[in-house]
Amino acid sequence: MRASHSIAMTFLRLSARLTSIFALGLFISAGFIHPALAESWGPGQTSYFLSAPPSYLSIRQENIDEYVTAQSHGYCNKVLSMERAALVRTRPEFKERFAEGVTLTEVDSRALAKYALGFRRCRALRNLARVLAVPKLKGGEKKFSAFSPKPRIGNFSGDNEQALKQLLIDRAATKGLDRPLDWAIDPMSLDDELLLHRAYTDLVQLAVCHTIPLAFEDIGKLHDQNFSPINPFQIYGVFYLALQMQFDVANMQRRLMQVNDLFPPFVIKQLEDHANSGKLHKHPQLGSLFAICTPY
C-alpha cells in the first residue's frame, strides 16, 4: 500500500514541476521547445503544446492507484479507457472525437494511443515482457540481458529508416557487440527484435520527451540488470535528465557514475561541459536521443 501511495504521489508532484521555471528552461535548452515559442508556455501545456495537462495528470486522484497498478500489470485497455475519459474531461475539444460511446475512426484511434501516455507505458512494458520471456527463461531475471539483443533507440517504423537498415546489417554479425551469447544457434526473430527496440524507444520517449518519472524508473531498473542501449551516450543523457528533474536521485546518481566508467576522462569532460552550458543536446553523440522528441 505504501509503495502504491508513493507512486501516486510522484504523479501528483510532477504537476507542479512541469510548470516550474526550471522545467521550462530545461525543455528550451534541450531543444524540446523552440525559444520563439517559449512565451506560449503556461500551466497545463507540454512540449507538444496540448491545451490541457497530459493524460497521466488528468486522472482523478481517487483513481491514481488503480491507474498505475493497471499499467504495471499490463491491463492496457483499462488504462486507455481511463485516459480516454480524462482527456475528454480536461480537453472539451476532444469530446466529439473520444467521448464514451463514440466509434473511433482509425485516425482517432492512433491519435488517442499517442495522447494516452500511461497506455503507451503499459504497452511498452507489456511488449518488453513478451520479447524478453525467452531470454529470462535462459538466463533468469538477473542475467537475461546476456541472451537478448541490446536495445536501440531510434525510428524503426519505415523501410527506409537508417536505424532499420543498420539493424539488418548488425543482425548478420553473429559476434556483434549487441548480439546475445547464443545468437548463432538461437537468434531472436526480426519481428520480435523490432518490437523490443520500438518498446524501449517508447519508454525513452515517455521519459525524455514527456518527463514521466515512472518511465525514467523503468529505464533505470532495466539498466540495473545490464539491459541498456548499445550506445552508452544515450543512457548517459537519460540519467542526466532524470537528475536535472530530481527523479529518483540516489539511484540515478549511482547509474550515471556507472556509465561514466565506460568513457575516457576527456569524453566525460566533454559531456560535463555540454551539460553545464545547457547544450547537452548539441553533443555529437546525443543528437539521436533528442531527435526522438517530435511533435504529434
C-alpha positions as CSV (number, residue, x, y, z in Angstrom):
1,M,0.0,0.0,0.0
2,R,2.8,2.4,0.9
3,A,4.6,1.8,-2.4
4,S,1.4,2.3,-4.4
5,H,0.8,5.6,-2.5
6,S,4.3,6.7,-3.1
7,I,4.0,6.2,-6.9
8,A,0.7,8.0,-6.9
9,M,2.2,11.0,-5.1
10,T,5.0,11.0,-7.7
11,F,2.5,11.7,-10.4
12,L,0.8,14.5,-8.4
13,R,4.1,16.2,-7.5
14,L,5.1,16.2,-11.2
15,S,2.2,18.5,-12.0
16,A,3.9,21.4,-10.1
17,R,7.3,20.5,-11.6
18,L,6.2,20.7,-15.2
19,T,5.0,24.2,-14.8
20,S,8.1,25.5,-13.0
21,I,10.5,27.9,-14.5
22,F,13.3,25.4,-14.1
23,A,11.5,22.8,-16.2
24,L,10.8,25.4,-18.9
25,G,14.4,26.4,-19.1
26,L,15.5,22.8,-19.3
27,F,13.0,22.0,-22.1
28,I,14.2,25.1,-24.1
29,S,17.9,24.3,-23.6
30,A,17.3,20.6,-24.6
31,G,15.6,21.7,-27.8
32,F,12.1,20.3,-26.9
33,I,10.6,23.8,-27.3
34,H,11.7,26.4,-29.8
35,P,12.7,29.6,-28.0
36,A,10.5,31.6,-30.2
37,L,7.5,29.7,-28.9
38,A,8.5,29.8,-25.3
39,E,6.2,32.7,-24.5
40,S,3.2,30.5,-25.3
41,W,4.2,28.1,-22.5
42,G,1.9,28.2,-19.5
43,P,0.3,25.9,-16.8
44,G,-1.2,22.8,-18.3
45,Q,0.8,22.9,-21.5
46,T,3.5,20.4,-22.5
47,S,6.3,20.2,-25.0
48,Y,3.7,19.2,-27.6
49,F,1.6,22.3,-26.8
50,L,-1.6,20.5,-25.7
51,S,-4.2,22.8,-24.2
52,A,-4.6,20.7,-21.0
53,P,-2.4,18.7,-18.7
54,P,-1.1,15.4,-20.2
55,S,-3.3,12.4,-19.7
56,Y,-1.5,11.0,-16.6
57,L,-2.0,14.2,-14.8
58,S,-5.7,14.3,-15.7
59,I,-6.6,11.0,-13.8
60,R,-8.8,11.7,-10.8
61,Q,-6.9,11.5,-7.6
62,E,-9.0,8.6,-6.2
63,N,-8.2,6.6,-9.3
64,I,-4.5,7.0,-9.5
65,D,-3.5,3.8,-7.6
66,E,-5.8,1.8,-9.9
67,Y,-4.4,3.5,-12.9
68,V,-0.8,2.9,-12.1
69,T,-1.4,-0.7,-11.0
70,A,-3.2,-1.4,-14.3
71,Q,-0.1,-0.1,-16.2
72,S,2.4,-2.2,-14.2
73,H,0.2,-5.4,-14.6
74,G,-0.4,-5.0,-18.4
75,Y,-4.1,-4.1,-18.3
76,C,-3.5,-1.7,-21.1
77,N,-7.1,-1.5,-22.4
78,K,-8.2,-0.4,-18.9
79,V,-5.5,2.2,-18.8
80,L,-6.6,3.5,-22.2
81,S,-10.2,3.7,-21.1
82,M,-9.3,5.7,-18.0
83,E,-7.1,8.1,-20.1
84,R,-9.8,8.5,-22.7
85,A,-12.2,9.7,-20.1
86,A,-9.6,12.0,-18.5
87,L,-8.7,13.6,-21.9
88,V,-12.4,14.3,-22.7
89,R,-12.9,15.8,-19.3
90,T,-9.9,18.1,-19.5
91,R,-10.0,18.8,-23.2
92,P,-13.5,19.8,-24.4
93,E,-12.4,19.9,-28.0
94,F,-11.8,16.1,-27.7
95,K,-15.4,15.4,-26.8
96,E,-16.7,14.7,-30.3
97,R,-13.7,12.5,-31.1
98,F,-13.1,10.5,-27.9
99,A,-16.2,10.6,-25.8
100,E,-17.6,7.4,-24.4
101,G,-19.9,5.8,-27.0
102,V,-18.2,7.4,-30.0
103,T,-16.9,5.0,-32.5
104,L,-13.3,5.9,-33.1
105,T,-12.0,6.2,-36.6
106,E,-8.7,4.6,-37.4
107,V,-7.0,8.1,-37.3
108,D,-8.6,8.9,-34.0
109,S,-7.6,5.5,-32.5
110,R,-4.0,6.2,-33.4
111,A,-4.2,9.7,-32.0
112,L,-5.7,8.6,-28.8
113,A,-3.0,5.9,-28.4
114,K,-0.4,8.7,-28.7
115,Y,-2.1,11.1,-26.3
116,A,-2.6,8.4,-23.7
117,L,0.8,8.3,-22.2
118,G,0.1,5.8,-19.5
119,F,-1.3,3.5,-22.1
120,R,2.0,3.9,-24.1
121,R,4.0,2.9,-21.0
122,C,1.7,-0.1,-20.3
123,R,2.1,-1.2,-23.9
124,A,5.9,-0.8,-23.9
125,L,6.2,-2.8,-20.7
126,R,3.9,-5.5,-22.0
127,N,5.8,-5.8,-25.3
128,L,9.1,-5.9,-23.5
129,A,7.8,-8.7,-21.2
130,R,6.7,-10.6,-24.3
131,V,10.0,-10.4,-26.2
132,L,12.2,-10.9,-23.1
133,A,10.3,-14.0,-21.9
134,V,12.7,-16.4,-23.7
135,P,15.9,-14.6,-22.6
136,K,14.6,-14.7,-19.0
137,L,13.9,-18.4,-19.4
138,K,17.6,-18.9,-20.4
139,G,19.3,-16.5,-18.0
140,G,16.9,-15.8,-15.2
141,E,15.6,-12.5,-14.1
142,K,19.1,-11.1,-13.3
143,K,21.0,-12.5,-16.2
144,F,18.6,-12.3,-19.1
145,S,20.5,-9.4,-20.8
146,A,23.2,-11.9,-21.9
147,F,20.6,-13.7,-24.0
148,S,18.9,-10.6,-25.5
149,P,20.0,-8.0,-28.1
150,K,20.9,-4.7,-26.6
151,P,18.0,-2.2,-27.0
152,R,18.4,0.5,-29.6
153,I,16.8,4.0,-29.6
154,G,15.5,5.2,-33.0
155,N,12.8,5.1,-35.6
156,F,12.3,1.5,-36.8
157,S,8.9,2.1,-38.4
158,G,9.9,2.7,-42.1
159,D,11.8,0.6,-44.6
160,N,14.0,3.5,-45.5
161,E,14.9,4.4,-41.9
162,Q,18.6,4.3,-41.2
163,A,18.0,2.7,-37.8
164,L,16.3,-0.3,-39.5
165,K,19.0,-0.6,-42.2
166,Q,21.7,-0.7,-39.6
167,L,19.8,-3.2,-37.6
168,L,19.5,-5.6,-40.6
169,I,23.3,-5.3,-41.1
170,D,24.1,-6.0,-37.5
171,R,21.8,-9.0,-37.2
172,A,24.1,-10.7,-39.7
173,A,27.1,-10.3,-37.4
174,T,26.8,-13.2,-35.1
175,K,29.6,-11.9,-32.9
176,G,28.4,-8.3,-32.8
177,L,28.6,-6.3,-29.6
178,D,24.9,-6.2,-29.3
179,R,24.2,-9.9,-30.1
180,P,23.3,-12.4,-27.4
181,L,25.7,-15.2,-26.4
182,D,23.7,-17.9,-28.2
183,W,22.7,-15.7,-31.2
184,A,24.3,-18.1,-33.8
185,I,22.2,-21.1,-32.6
186,D,19.1,-19.3,-31.5
187,P,18.5,-15.8,-32.9
188,M,15.6,-13.7,-32.0
189,S,13.1,-13.2,-34.9
190,L,13.3,-9.9,-36.7
191,D,9.7,-9.1,-35.7
192,D,10.5,-9.7,-32.0
193,E,13.6,-7.7,-32.1
194,L,11.8,-4.8,-33.8
195,L,9.2,-5.0,-31.1
196,L,11.9,-4.9,-28.5
197,H,13.6,-1.7,-29.9
198,R,10.3,0.0,-30.5
199,A,9.1,-0.7,-27.0
200,Y,12.3,0.5,-25.4
201,T,12.3,3.6,-27.6
202,D,8.8,4.4,-26.5
203,L,9.9,4.2,-22.9
204,V,12.7,6.6,-23.6
205,Q,10.3,9.0,-25.4
206,L,8.0,8.9,-22.4
207,A,10.9,9.8,-20.1
208,V,12.9,12.3,-22.2
209,C,10.1,13.9,-24.2
210,H,7.3,13.8,-21.6
211,T,9.3,13.7,-18.3
212,I,7.3,10.8,-16.8
213,P,9.0,9.8,-13.6
214,L,7.9,6.1,-13.8
215,A,9.4,5.8,-17.3
216,F,12.8,7.0,-16.0
217,E,12.5,4.4,-13.2
218,D,11.6,1.7,-15.8
219,I,14.7,2.5,-17.8
220,G,16.9,2.6,-14.6
221,K,15.7,-0.7,-13.4
222,L,16.4,-2.3,-16.8
223,H,19.9,-0.7,-16.7
224,D,20.5,-2.3,-13.3
225,Q,20.0,-5.7,-15.0
226,N,22.6,-4.7,-17.7
227,F,19.8,-4.1,-20.2
228,S,20.9,-0.7,-21.6
229,P,21.3,0.8,-25.1
230,I,24.2,-0.3,-27.2
231,N,25.1,3.4,-27.4
232,P,26.2,4.4,-23.8
233,F,25.9,8.2,-24.6
234,Q,22.1,7.8,-24.9
235,I,21.7,6.3,-21.4
236,Y,24.0,9.0,-20.1
237,G,21.6,11.6,-21.4
238,V,18.6,9.8,-19.9
239,F,20.1,9.6,-16.4
240,Y,21.4,13.2,-16.6
241,L,18.0,14.5,-17.4
242,A,16.5,12.4,-14.6
243,L,18.9,14.1,-12.1
244,Q,18.1,17.5,-13.5
245,M,14.4,16.8,-12.8
246,Q,15.3,15.4,-9.4
247,F,13.8,12.0,-10.1
248,D,15.0,9.0,-8.0
249,V,18.1,11.0,-7.3
250,A,20.3,8.5,-5.4
251,N,19.7,5.7,-7.9
252,M,20.2,8.0,-10.9
253,Q,23.5,9.3,-9.5
254,R,24.7,5.8,-9.0
255,R,23.8,4.8,-12.5
256,L,25.3,7.9,-14.0
257,M,28.6,7.1,-12.3
258,Q,28.5,3.6,-13.7
259,V,28.0,5.0,-17.2
260,N,30.9,7.4,-16.6
261,D,33.2,4.4,-16.1
262,L,32.6,3.5,-19.8
263,F,34.2,6.7,-21.0
264,P,37.8,8.0,-21.0
265,P,38.3,11.2,-19.0
266,F,38.3,13.5,-22.0
267,V,34.9,12.3,-23.1
268,I,33.5,12.8,-19.6
269,K,34.9,16.3,-19.6
270,Q,33.1,17.0,-23.0
271,L,29.8,15.7,-21.7
272,E,30.1,17.7,-18.5
273,D,31.0,20.9,-20.4
274,H,28.0,20.4,-22.7
275,A,25.7,19.7,-19.8
276,N,26.9,22.6,-17.6
277,S,26.4,25.0,-20.5
278,G,22.8,23.7,-21.2
279,K,23.8,22.3,-24.6
280,L,23.9,18.6,-23.9
281,H,21.6,18.1,-26.9
282,K,24.4,19.5,-29.1
283,H,26.9,16.9,-28.2
284,P,27.6,15.0,-31.4
285,Q,26.8,11.6,-29.8
286,L,23.5,12.7,-28.3
287,G,21.6,14.0,-31.4
288,S,19.9,10.7,-31.9
289,L,18.5,10.7,-28.3
290,F,16.9,14.1,-28.6
291,A,15.8,13.5,-32.2
292,I,13.1,11.1,-30.9
293,C,11.1,14.1,-29.5
294,T,8.9,15.0,-32.4
295,P,5.5,16.7,-32.4
296,Y,2.3,14.7,-32.9
